[in-house]
Amino acid sequence: MLELITNFALGGLGFLFVISLVVFVHELGHFLAGRYFGVKVETFSIGFGKELLGFTDSYGTRWKIAALPLGGYVKFWGDEGAASTPDQEKLKQMPDTDRSRSFHHKTWWQKSIISVAGPLANFILALVILTGFFLVYGSNASAPIIGNVKAGYPAQLAGLKPGDRVVSIDGQEISDFSAIVKIVSVANGRPLTFVVERAGARERVVVTPAMISKPDSFGAPIRDPGVGISPVIPGEIEAVVGGSPAEAAGLKVNDIIVGVNGKGIATFADIAGVVTASGGQPVKLIVRRSKPTPAQPWNREQVETTLTPSPVSTSTSTTADQQVLEAAGFSVYAKGSPEPYVHVTFGVFESVFAASDEVKFIVVKTFYFIGQLLTGSADYQQLSGPIGIATVSGKVAVQFGVVALINLAAVLSVSIGLLNLFPIPMLDGGHILYYGIEAVRGRPLGERAQELGFRIGLAFVVCLLLFATWNDLTKLGSSG
């Protein structure tokens, strides 16, 4: 019970940290741009509703934290409310001396810059965070070696095999396994030409991605483009011989050996060395085993077992995987493959480029998903609202700590920045659209047209939020 309460508390704090950081930076972009153009800022709020705490600065701006932590706003002089809709009565009665400080009396291009500054700040935040991560930690990634090929999926039907090293896809060089995932995820169902190294030779294989089920942050199944391959996992068991020590120890196909005699596994050699050198003495194994449930078909449990290998000759004429097969009676995927993990370090400029690529991928993936939604081919269950963000934040905070939580904030910052650029009234992109129309017409849209647009925008945003929240509740219920 205590652990449950602790996890819930950490999860709540994680959510508040992520959403507050992203919202603060977004609104700070609007605030700084507004101040630059001489606009008076009445309120800078993190959250909505009743003020919990705050202060008024020397410029007359009220900085506050409100009770409902689901966003924030900057209220400029002349705004009616948090959405920057003009207060027509206030504007009509405003003295000429105050108009220079009114947001709505600024030129269309100044208002556009102030509006775009919020999303721009979100992109800058993501770039700064991701650049710092690449610079400090580098990148730990799986080598582009296929470890497992799922039967009946596009990769297997096209002829890809375990142990294949992916050299390029459609002419794009592949340096790690994550690059494969990114290309496949936005392929939009078009055939991809894989060039793979196999047995010392290169082969071309054409694979057409399909929609494949996978777990989301709740453990609920969603559908996303894929081909049915996974990277090399050094201890993932491919086959178990009947009557062997491995069978006697209870090892099963697709078990993943993650520890041998109390030590972790980095490569297959870590397993082979202990097993073949045991001289018939028992070996303690820690294994991650599939334990599917209706709500979480990908769930795994960790078990311990004892393997007693048979004595085996370790002559140089046999390979490590052959020796393990002879001594213990099991084999692993991608036998004899080289080091399955790569660590890449980055300089300052390389870190910036790597961070830019990550931001670009998030943007491309988002537009791809929107395109699927518009054509009816997307899995709508991938839409998440505040509950989904809170769930992911909580899991990241509990399982991986503050560093991973900051990385999550970078991803969320890009998503929020991009969402706000959509040309929907109530969002920054809707305001920018209005100012573009103002530039063409030479005067702002009429009061009624603006009011109608804001109402439509509000209805759209509320409906989207309700739908996403319903999605979250449905998935949360099914995973519980």
C-alpha positions in Angstrom: 0.0 0.0 0.0 2.8 2.4 0.9 4.5 1.6 -2.4 1.3 2.4 -4.3 0.9 5.7 -2.5 4.6 6.6 -3.2 4.2 5.8 -6.9 1.0 7.9 -7.1 2.7 10.8 -5.4 5.8 10.7 -7.6 3.6 10.3 -10.7 1.6 13.4 -9.7 4.7 15.4 -9.1 6.2 14.2 -12.4 3.1 15.3 -14.2 3.1 18.7 -12.6 6.8 19.2 -13.4 6.4 18.3 -17.1 3.3 20.2 -17.8 4.4 23.3 -15.8 7.8 23.5 -17.5 6.3 23.2 -21.0 3.5 25.7 -20.3 5.8 28.2 -18.5 8.2 28.3 -21.5 5.3 28.6 -24.0 3.7 31.5 -22.2 7.1 33.1 -21.5 7.6 33.2 -25.3 4.4 35.2 -25.6 5.3 37.4 -22.6 8.8 38.3 -23.8 7.6 39.1 -27.4 4.8 41.2 -26.0 7.1 43.1 -23.7 9.5 43.7 -26.6 6.8 45.4 -28.6 5.7 47.5 -25.6 2.5 45.6 -24.8 1.3 45.7 -21.2 0.9 42.3 -19.7 -1.9 42.1 -17.1 -1.5 38.4 -16.0 1.0 35.6 -16.4 -0.7 32.4 -15.1 0.3 28.8 -14.8 -2.9 26.9 -14.6 -6.5 28.1 -14.6 -9.1 28.9 -12.0 -8.6 30.2 -8.5 -5.2 31.7 -7.7 -3.1 29.7 -5.2 -0.2 32.0 -4.9 1.3 34.9 -6.9 2.9 38.4 -6.9 2.7 41.6 -8.9 5.9 42.8 -10.5 7.1 46.4 -10.9 5.5 46.6 -14.4 2.0 45.7 -13.0 2.0 42.1 -14.2 0.3 39.6 -11.9 2.4 36.4 -11.9 0.3 33.5 -10.4 -0.1 29.8 -10.1 -3.7 28.7 -10.3 -5.6 25.6 -9.1 -6.1 23.7 -12.3 -2.7 22.7 -13.8 -3.8 21.9 -17.3 -2.3 24.9 -19.2 -1.7 28.6 -18.7 -2.1 31.9 -20.3 -0.8 35.5 -20.7 -3.4 38.2 -20.6 -2.5 41.3 -22.5 -3.9 44.8 -22.2 -7.1 44.8 -24.2 -7.8 41.0 -23.9 -11.2 39.8 -22.7 -9.9 36.6 -21.2 -7.2 33.9 -21.3 -7.8 33.2 -25.0 -6.6 36.7 -26.2 -10.0 37.5 -27.6 -10.4 41.3 -27.8 -12.5 43.0 -25.2 -14.4 45.2 -27.6 -16.0 47.5 -25.0 -12.6 48.0 -23.3 -11.0 48.8 -26.7 -13.6 51.3 -27.7 -13.3 53.2 -24.4 -9.5 53.0 -24.2 -7.8 56.4 -24.2 -5.3 57.1 -27.0 -2.5 57.2 -24.4 -3.1 53.5 -23.6 -3.5 52.2 -27.1 0.3 52.1 -27.6 0.3 49.4 -24.8 -2.7 47.4 -26.2 -2.0 44.2 -27.9 -4.9 44.6 -30.3 -3.7 48.0 -31.4 -0.4 46.6 -32.6 0.3 46.0 -36.3 -0.7 42.6 -37.8 2.9 41.5 -38.1 3.7 42.5 -34.5 0.7 40.5 -33.3 1.8 37.6 -35.4 5.3 37.5 -33.9 3.9 37.7 -30.4 1.5 34.8 -31.2 4.2 32.6 -32.8 6.7 33.3 -30.0 4.9 30.8 -27.7 5.2 27.7 -30.0 8.7 28.9 -31.0 9.7 28.9 -27.4 8.5 25.3 -27.1 10.7 24.2 -30.0 13.7 26.0 -28.5 13.1 24.3 -25.2 13.1 20.9 -26.8 16.2 21.7 -28.8 18.0 22.9 -25.7 17.0 19.8 -23.7 17.8 17.3 -26.4 21.1 19.0 -27.3 22.1 18.8 -23.7 21.2 15.1 -23.5 23.2 14.2 -26.7 26.1 16.2 -25.5 26.3 14.8 -22.0 25.0 11.2 -22.5 25.6 10.5 -26.1 23.3 7.9 -27.6 23.0 4.3 -26.5 21.2 2.4 -29.3 20.8 -1.1 -30.7 22.9 -1.8 -33.7 20.9 -2.2 -36.9 20.9 -6.0 -36.6 17.6 -7.9 -36.8 17.2 -10.1 -33.8 13.7 -11.5 -34.2 11.4 -11.7 -37.2 7.8 -12.3 -36.3 6.2 -15.1 -38.4 3.4 -13.9 -40.8 4.5 -10.3 -40.6 5.8 -8.2 -43.6 9.5 -8.7 -42.8 9.2 -12.5 -42.7 7.0 -12.6 -45.8 9.5 -10.4 -47.7 12.5 -12.6 -46.7 14.3 -10.7 -43.9 16.0 -13.1 -41.4 17.5 -12.9 -37.9 21.1 -11.8 -38.0 20.6 -9.5 -41.1 22.3 -6.2 -40.6 20.3 -3.4 -42.2 22.7 -1.2 -44.2 20.2 1.2 -45.8 16.5 1.8 -46.5 15.5 3.5 -49.7 19.1 4.7 -50.0 19.2 6.2 -46.5 22.2 4.9 -44.5 21.2 3.1 -41.3 23.4 3.5 -38.2 21.2 2.1 -35.5 18.0 0.2 -35.0 16.0 3.3 -34.0 16.5 4.7 -37.5 14.7 1.7 -39.0 11.7 2.2 -36.6 11.5 5.9 -37.6 11.5 5.3 -41.3 9.0 2.5 -41.1 6.7 4.5 -38.8 6.1 7.2 -41.5 6.3 5.1 -44.6 2.5 5.4 -45.0 2.3 1.9 -46.3 4.6 2.3 -49.3 7.2 -0.4 -50.1 10.6 0.1 -48.6 13.8 -1.2 -50.2 16.1 -2.7 -47.5 19.7 -3.4 -48.2 21.0 -6.0 -45.7 24.3 -7.8 -45.1 23.8 -11.5 -44.8 26.6 -14.1 -44.7 29.1 -11.6 -46.1 27.0 -10.5 -49.0 24.5 -7.7 -49.6 20.9 -8.3 -50.6 18.0 -6.1 -51.5 14.7 -6.9 -49.9 11.5 -5.0 -50.6 9.2 -4.8 -47.5 5.8 -3.1 -47.3 4.9 -2.0 -43.7 1.5 -2.8 -42.3 -0.5 -1.7 -39.3 0.7 -3.8 -36.3 -0.5 -3.9 -32.7 1.8 -2.8 -29.9 1.3 -1.6 -26.3 0.9 2.1 -25.4 1.8 3.7 -22.1 -1.2 2.0 -20.5 -0.4 -1.4 -21.8 -3.5 -1.2 -24.0 -3.1 -2.3 -27.7 -2.8 0.3 -30.4 -2.1 0.0 -34.1 1.0 1.6 -35.7 3.0 1.0 -38.9 5.6 -1.8 -38.6 7.2 -4.7 -40.3 7.5 -7.2 -37.5 11.2 -7.1 -36.5 13.0 -6.3 -33.3 16.7 -5.6 -32.5 19.2 -8.1 -31.2 18.6 -9.0 -27.6 21.7 -11.0 -26.6 19.8 -13.5 -24.4 16.5 -14.0 -26.3 16.0 -17.7 -26.8 15.1 -19.0 -30.2 14.8 -22.7 -29.6 15.0 -25.2 -26.7 16.0 -28.8 -27.4 13.7 -31.5 -25.9 15.2 -33.4 -23.0 18.1 -30.9 -22.6 19.3 -29.1 -19.5 17.6 -26.0 -20.8 14.2 -27.7 -20.9 14.8 -29.2 -17.4 15.5 -25.7 -16.1 12.2 -24.5 -17.5 13.6 -22.3 -20.3 11.1 -21.4 -23.1 11.2 -19.9 -26.5 11.4 -16.1 -26.4 12.6 -16.1 -22.8 15.2 -13.3 -22.4 18.2 -14.2 -20.2 19.1 -10.9 -18.5 21.4 -12.2 -15.7 23.9 -15.1 -15.2 25.2 -15.8 -11.7 24.2 -12.4 -10.5 25.7 -10.4 -13.3 23.9 -8.6 -16.1 24.1 -9.4 -19.8 25.5 -7.1 -22.5 26.3 -9.7 -25.2 25.7 -13.3 -25.9 29.4 -14.0 -25.0 28.5 -13.1 -21.4 26.1 -16.1 -21.4 28.3 -18.4 -23.4 31.4 -17.9 -21.4 29.7 -18.9 -18.1 27.7 -21.8 -19.5 30.6 -23.4 -21.3 33.1 -22.8 -18.5 30.8 -24.2 -15.8 32.2 -27.7 -16.0 28.7 -29.1 -15.3 28.2 -26.9 -12.2 24.8 -25.2 -11.7 24.4 -21.7 -13.2 21.9 -19.2 -11.8 19.8 -17.5 -14.5 17.5 -14.5 -14.3 15.0 -14.6 -17.1 12.3 -12.2 -18.4 9.4 -14.2 -19.6 6.2 -13.3 -21.4 3.2 -13.3 -19.2 0.4 -11.9 -21.3 -2.9 -10.7 -19.9 -6.0 -9.7 -21.9 -5.2 -6.0 -21.1 -1.5 -6.3 -21.4 -0.5 -9.0 -24.0 3.1 -7.8 -24.0 3.6 -8.1 -20.2 6.7 -9.8 -18.9 7.6 -11.2 -15.5 11.1 -11.8 -14.2 11.9 -15.3 -12.9 15.0 -17.1 -11.5 16.0 -20.6 -12.5 19.0 -22.9 -12.2 20.6 -24.4 -15.3 23.0 -27.4 -15.0 24.9 -27.6 -18.3 26.6 -30.7 -19.5 30.4 -30.7 -19.7 31.4 -29.6 -23.2 34.6 -29.4 -25.2 35.5 -25.7 -25.8 37.9 -26.3 -28.6 38.4 -23.5 -31.1 36.8 -25.7 -33.9 33.3 -24.9 -32.6 31.6 -21.5 -32.1 30.2 -20.2 -28.9 26.6 -20.7 -29.9 27.3 -24.3 -30.9 29.0 -24.9 -27.5 26.0 -23.5 -25.7 23.6 -25.6 -27.8 25.7 -28.8 -26.9 26.1 -28.0 -23.2 22.7 -26.5 -22.4 20.4 -27.3 -25.3 19.2 -23.8 -26.3 20.0 -21.3 -29.0 19.4 -17.6 -29.3 18.3 -15.3 -32.1 21.0 -13.8 -34.4 23.6 -16.4 -33.3 27.2 -15.3 -33.6 26.1 -11.6 -34.2 28.6 -8.9 -33.3 28.2 -6.5 -30.4 24.4 -5.6 -30.5 24.7 -2.2 -28.8 26.4 0.9 -30.0 27.3 4.0 -28.0 27.7 7.2 -30.0 29.3 10.4 -28.5 28.6 13.9 -29.9 30.3 17.2 -30.1 28.4 20.5 -29.6 27.4 20.9 -33.3 26.7 17.2 -33.7 24.4 17.3 -30.6 22.5 20.3 -32.1 22.0 18.4 -35.4 21.0 15.2 -33.6 18.5 17.2 -31.5 17.1 18.8 -34.6 16.6 15.4 -36.2 14.6 14.3 -33.2 12.4 17.4 -33.3 11.9 16.9 -37.0 10.9 13.3 -36.6 8.3 14.2 -33.9 6.8 16.9 -36.3 6.8 14.5 -39.3 5.2 11.7 -37.2 2.6 14.1 -35.9 1.6 15.2 -39.4 1.6 11.6 -40.6 -0.8 10.7 -37.8 -3.1 13.7 -38.6 -3.2 12.6 -42.2 -4.2 9.1 -41.1 -6.9 10.6 -38.9 -8.3 12.6 -41.8 -8.4 9.6 -44.1 -9.9 7.3 -41.4 -6.9 4.9 -41.4 -5.4 6.0 -38.0 -5.9 4.3 -34.7 -7.8 6.9 -32.8 -6.8 5.3 -29.5 -3.4 6.9 -29.9 -4.9 10.2 -29.0 -4.2 11.0 -25.3 -5.3 13.9 -23.1 -4.3 15.1 -19.6 -4.8 11.6 -18.0 -2.6 10.1 -20.6 0.1 12.7 -20.1 -0.1 12.2 -16.3 0.1 8.4 -16.7 3.2 8.6 -18.9 4.8 11.2 -16.6 4.2 9.1 -13.6 5.6 6.0 -15.0 8.7 7.8 -16.3 9.2 9.5 -12.9 8.8 6.3 -10.9 10.8 4.0 -13.2 13.5 6.2 -14.7 13.8 9.4 -12.6 14.2 13.1 -13.2 16.5 12.9 -16.2 14.1 10.8 -18.2 11.3 13.1 -17.1 13.1 16.1 -18.6 13.5 14.2 -21.8 9.8 13.6 -21.8 9.2 17.3 -21.3 11.2 17.9 -24.5 9.0 15.6 -26.6 5.8 17.1 -25.1 7.1 20.6 -25.7 7.4 19.9 -29.4 3.9 18.4 -29.5 2.3 21.3 -27.7 4.2 23.9 -29.8 3.1 22.2 -33.0 -0.5 21.8 -31.9 -0.7 25.5 -31.1 0.4 26.4 -34.7 -2.7 24.7 -36.2 -5.0 27.3 -37.8 -7.8 26.8 -35.3 -9.3 29.8 -33.6 -8.5 29.7 -29.8 -5.0 28.4 -30.6 -2.0 30.6 -31.6 -2.3 29.4 -35.2 -5.9 30.6 -35.3 -4.8 34.1 -34.2 -2.0 34.1 -36.8 -4.6 33.2 -39.4 -6.7 36.2 -38.4 -3.7 38.5 -38.6 -2.9 37.1 -42.1 -6.4 38.0 -43.2 -6.0 41.4 -41.6 -2.8 41.9 -43.6 -4.6 41.1 -46.9 -7.8 43.1 -46.1 -6.0 46.0 -44.6 -8.2 45.9 -41.5 -9.1 43.2 -38.9 -12.0 40.8 -39.4 -15.3 42.1 -38.1 -16.3 41.6 -34.5 -19.0 39.0 -35.3 -16.7 37.0 -37.6 -14.1 36.9 -34.9 -16.5 35.9 -32.3 -18.0 33.1 -34.5 -14.5 31.8 -35.2 -13.5 31.7 -31.6 -16.7 29.8 -30.7 -16.1 27.2 -33.4 -12.5 26.9 -32.2 -13.5 26.5 -28.6 -16.0 23.9 -29.5 -13.4 22.0 -31.5 -10.8 22.2 -28.7 -13.3 21.1 -26.0 -14.6 18.2 -28.1 -11.0 17.0 -28.8 -10.1 17.3 -25.2 -13.2 15.3 -24.1 -12.5 12.7 -26.7 -8.9 12.3 -25.7 -9.9 12.1 -22.0 -12.5 9.4 -22.8 -9.8 7.5 -24.6 -7.5 7.7 -21.6 -10.3 6.6 -19.2 -11.2 3.7 -21.5 -7.6 2.5 -21.7 -7.0 3.0 -18.0 -10.0 0.9 -17.2 -9.0 -1.9 -19.6 -5.4 -2.0 -18.2 -6.6 -2.1 -14.6 
